Structure formats: C-alpha cells, structure tokens
Amino acid sequence: MRSSRPSPDLEPRRTLYGRRKGRPLRSRQRELIAALLPKLELALPEPGQNGAIDCLELGKIFPRPGTEHTTEIGLEIGFGSGEHLLAQALRRPDVGFIGCEPYENGVAKLLASIDSVRATGTPVENIRICREDGQALLAALPDQCLRRVFLLFPDPWPKMRHHKRRFITPDTVGEMARVLSDGAELRVATDHPGYCRWALSHVTGTPAFLWQADGPNDWRQRPSDRPETRYEAKARAAGRACYYLSFRRLPRS
C-alpha cells in the first residue's frame, strides 16, 4: 500500500453539502464531545504543497495484540445517529469500523450510545469517528484497505438541479473501488426510487463492481446482519419502500 498518493485532480476538498450543526447540544452531549470524541476521532492529513495526500496508517489506528493490523476494516459514510455503526461494531469486535459523519448532533448521539454500552461493562474499542466529508476520507485511505463500505440512506437530493450534490458520482465510485479489496462489499440503501436507479447506474457503470441480486428479495429485504434504524422505521410507516443494494468488488486483473 502506498504511504501517499496524488490528490484527485489536485483539487480542493469537495464542498460539504448539508448542515454541520443542528439544535444546541445538551450538557451531557457537550461533555462527551469534549472528553470522549478526542479518544475516538480520526483526523485526516492535510494535502501537501504538491497536492499529495499522506495515507492513513490503519494498522496504528486499529492495533490488535500480536498483530500489525486489525483483521478487517469497514467504513460507514454518513452514519446519522450511529445505530447501524454501533450494532456492527458490537457484532464484530474483531473488525475496525470507521464512521464518517460531519453532522455534530449525529456524532453526539453516537458518543452517547457508546458511553451507555460501556456503562454496562461491554467494551467498544473498534470505532473511530471522522467528521470530514466522505470524499476527503476516501482520498486519505490506502489502496485495498477495506472489506465493506456502507452508504445507508444518503440524502437523495431529489431536485434535478441538486443531483450534483449526490454522494455517488463517477469519482466517488472510483475511489470506493480503489479502497475496497478484491471480493469486498459495497452496500447502498435508500428509500428514494430515483436514487436507487442512480446508484445502480453509477456503480454498475464501472467494471469494478458486480450487483449481487438474483431476484427481487435480494434488494427489497434488509440484510439479516443489521438492525432496522429509526429512519427506516419512519420510512416504512410513511409507506415508502426501502431498497438494499449489494455490490461485490471484482478481482483486479
């Protein structure tokens, strides 16, 4: 794996669409932001003067006794309040999980959930939090370092003039193909039919990915290894169907 790589097109980091802050945080949330977040936060390296980006050393971020690297590393881009991310981390304590979420209120909710789980005596040591844009994080990851990427219910930006704000673009699909190892999985979930078609078109438009679906149940049913989030429950209660897409990273030639 490379220790550094050229910045994509040597351009500044992408404009962040959406809010970084919402309602004022409660006192306990502010305490967790101040005390717990620094222990879990994953800071990105700044691009050098020539545009080169130093790659994150994931073996140091997720150390395991007697080994150089964690067995696997997964990434969730836009984890919301962190329900899915925490559930995955508890289900697989041997896997390191990076959660990317610029929205401060969502980060605070995840920290509160981690703190509550730890209070029961259950350790949660395999989560790291990045508060930057997902594209900036992808650019800082080394080649073939991830076994799973989750993009669950991203903002669909339904208006035509806002489609350029959608996270899935040819550039981000290319970056996800780069950081996923051969045979790894990309999961995309949405309750917006137009975004479902958009994701299918963009991801299958590259030879790097294969859509893993043999029948309708493969994309209509939530995977059994993850919980239903509050957002999904609200979508179903409102009568909206949810779509679950799974893509496999094909072997490099």
C-alpha positions in Angstrom: 0.0 0.0 0.0 1.2 3.5 -0.8 2.1 5.8 2.1 1.0 8.8 0.0 -0.9 9.4 -3.2 -1.7 12.3 -5.5 -4.8 14.3 -4.6 -7.6 13.5 -7.1 -7.2 16.1 -9.9 -5.2 18.2 -7.4 -8.4 20.0 -6.5 -9.5 21.3 -3.1 -11.7 19.1 -1.0 -15.3 18.9 -2.2 -17.8 21.4 -0.8 -19.7 19.9 2.0 -23.5 20.0 1.4 -25.8 19.8 4.4 -25.5 21.0 8.0 -22.7 20.5 10.4 -24.8 21.6 13.4 -28.4 21.3 14.4 -30.1 22.0 17.7 -27.9 23.1 20.6 -26.3 20.1 22.3 -27.3 19.1 25.8 -24.8 19.4 28.6 -24.0 15.7 28.6 -23.5 15.7 24.8 -21.1 18.6 25.1 -19.2 16.7 27.8 -18.9 13.6 25.5 -17.7 15.8 22.6 -15.0 17.3 24.9 -13.9 14.1 26.7 -14.7 11.0 24.6 -14.5 12.2 21.0 -10.8 13.1 21.2 -10.1 9.4 22.0 -12.0 8.2 19.0 -11.6 10.9 16.4 -9.8 10.1 13.2 -8.1 13.3 11.9 -7.2 13.5 8.2 -3.8 14.6 7.0 -3.7 17.8 5.1 -2.6 17.7 1.4 1.0 18.8 0.9 2.0 21.7 -1.3 2.3 19.4 -4.3 -1.2 18.1 -3.7 0.0 14.7 -2.4 -2.1 13.1 0.4 -0.5 11.1 3.1 -2.4 7.8 3.5 -3.8 6.9 7.0 -1.8 4.2 8.7 -4.8 2.0 9.7 -2.6 -0.6 11.4 -1.8 2.0 14.0 -5.4 3.3 14.3 -6.8 -0.2 14.9 -4.0 -2.1 16.7 -4.6 -5.7 17.9 -2.3 -7.6 20.3 0.3 -9.6 18.5 -0.8 -8.4 15.0 0.1 -5.5 12.8 -3.4 -4.8 11.5 -7.0 -5.4 12.5 -8.4 -8.5 10.8 -10.8 -6.3 8.7 -11.8 -2.7 8.4 -15.2 -1.4 7.4 -16.4 2.1 6.7 -19.8 3.8 7.0 -20.2 7.0 5.2 -22.9 9.3 6.8 -23.7 7.2 9.9 -26.5 9.5 11.1 -27.1 8.8 14.8 -24.8 5.8 14.6 -27.3 3.0 15.3 -26.1 0.8 12.5 -22.4 1.6 13.0 -22.5 0.6 16.7 -24.5 -2.5 16.0 -21.9 -3.7 13.5 -19.1 -2.9 15.9 -20.7 -4.9 18.7 -21.5 -7.8 16.4 -17.9 -7.9 15.1 -15.4 -6.8 17.8 -12.5 -8.1 15.7 -13.3 -5.7 12.9 -12.3 -2.0 13.0 -15.1 0.4 11.9 -14.6 4.0 10.7 -17.7 6.1 10.8 -17.8 9.3 8.7 -20.3 12.0 9.8 -19.8 15.8 9.6 -23.1 16.4 11.5 -22.2 17.2 15.1 -25.6 16.2 16.5 -25.3 12.8 15.0 -21.7 12.4 16.3 -23.0 13.4 19.8 -25.7 10.7 19.6 -23.3 8.0 18.7 -20.9 9.0 21.5 -23.9 8.8 24.0 -24.7 5.4 22.7 -21.1 4.2 23.0 -21.0 5.6 26.6 -24.2 3.8 27.5 -22.9 0.5 26.2 -19.6 0.9 28.0 -21.5 1.6 31.2 -22.9 -1.9 31.1 -19.4 -3.4 31.1 -19.4 -4.1 27.3 -16.2 -2.7 25.7 -16.5 -0.7 22.5 -12.9 -0.2 21.2 -13.3 -0.7 17.5 -14.9 2.5 16.3 -13.2 5.6 15.0 -15.0 8.7 14.0 -14.2 11.1 11.1 -16.0 14.4 11.0 -14.9 15.3 7.5 -16.7 14.8 4.2 -16.7 11.2 3.0 -14.8 12.1 -0.2 -12.0 13.6 1.7 -11.8 10.5 3.9 -11.7 8.1 0.9 -8.9 10.1 -0.6 -6.8 9.5 2.5 -7.3 5.8 2.6 -4.7 3.4 1.2 -5.5 1.0 -1.7 -7.4 -2.2 -1.0 -7.7 -1.5 2.8 -11.5 -2.1 3.3 -13.7 -5.1 3.3 -17.0 -3.3 3.5 -18.3 0.2 2.7 -21.8 1.2 3.9 -23.7 4.1 2.4 -27.1 3.9 4.0 -29.9 6.3 3.2 -27.8 9.2 2.0 -29.5 12.5 1.1 -31.1 11.8 -2.3 -31.1 15.5 -3.3 -34.3 14.8 -5.4 -34.4 18.1 -7.4 -32.6 17.8 -10.7 -30.5 20.9 -10.1 -29.2 19.3 -6.9 -28.1 16.0 -8.4 -24.5 17.2 -8.5 -24.7 17.1 -4.7 -25.3 13.4 -4.5 -22.6 11.4 -2.9 -22.5 8.7 -5.6 -20.6 10.1 -8.6 -18.2 8.6 -11.0 -15.3 9.9 -8.9 -16.6 8.5 -5.6 -17.4 5.2 -7.1 -13.8 5.1 -8.5 -12.4 5.9 -5.0 -14.6 3.2 -3.4 -13.4 0.7 -6.0 -9.8 1.7 -5.1 -10.0 1.3 -1.3 -12.1 -1.9 -1.4 -10.1 -5.1 -1.6 -10.9 -7.9 -4.1 -14.2 -9.6 -3.1 -15.2 -6.8 -0.7 -18.7 -5.5 -0.5 -20.3 -2.1 -1.1 -23.8 -1.7 0.5 -26.1 1.1 -0.5 -29.6 1.6 1.0 -32.2 4.2 0.1 -35.9 4.9 0.3 -35.8 7.0 -2.9 -36.6 5.2 -6.1 -34.7 7.7 -8.2 -31.6 7.4 -6.1 -31.8 3.7 -6.3 -31.7 3.9 -10.1 -28.9 6.5 -9.9 -26.8 4.2 -7.6 -27.3 1.2 -9.8 -26.4 3.1 -12.9 -23.2 4.6 -11.5 -21.9 1.6 -9.6 -22.6 -1.0 -12.3 -21.3 1.5 -14.9 -17.8 0.6 -13.8 -16.3 -2.8 -14.4 -15.0 -2.9 -10.8 -18.4 -3.9 -9.3 -21.0 -6.6 -9.7 -24.5 -6.2 -8.4 -25.3 -9.1 -6.2 -29.0 -9.8 -6.9 -30.7 -12.9 -8.3 -34.2 -11.8 -7.5 -36.4 -9.0 -6.1 -36.0 -10.3 -2.5 -32.3 -9.6 -2.7 -32.8 -5.9 -2.9 -36.2 -5.5 -1.2 -35.3 -7.1 2.1 -33.0 -5.6 4.7 -29.9 -7.8 5.2 -30.2 -10.1 8.2 -27.0 -8.9 9.8 -28.1 -5.4 10.6 -30.8 -3.7 12.6 -33.6 -1.6 11.3 -32.8 2.0 12.1 -35.3 4.7 13.3 -35.1 6.3 9.8 -36.0 3.0 8.1 -38.9 2.5 10.5 -40.2 6.0 9.8 -39.9 5.5 6.0 -41.9 2.3 6.2 -44.5 3.9 8.5 -44.9 6.6 5.8 -45.4 3.9 3.2 -42.1 4.3 1.4 -40.3 1.2 0.2 -36.6 0.7 1.1 -34.1 -0.6 -1.4 -31.0 -2.5 -0.3 -28.2 -2.8 -2.9 -25.1 -5.0 -2.5 -22.2 -4.8 -4.9 -19.1 -7.0 -4.9 -15.7 -5.6 -5.7 -14.5 -7.8 -8.6 -10.9 -9.1 -8.6 -8.3 -6.8 -10.2 -6.8 -8.2 -13.4 
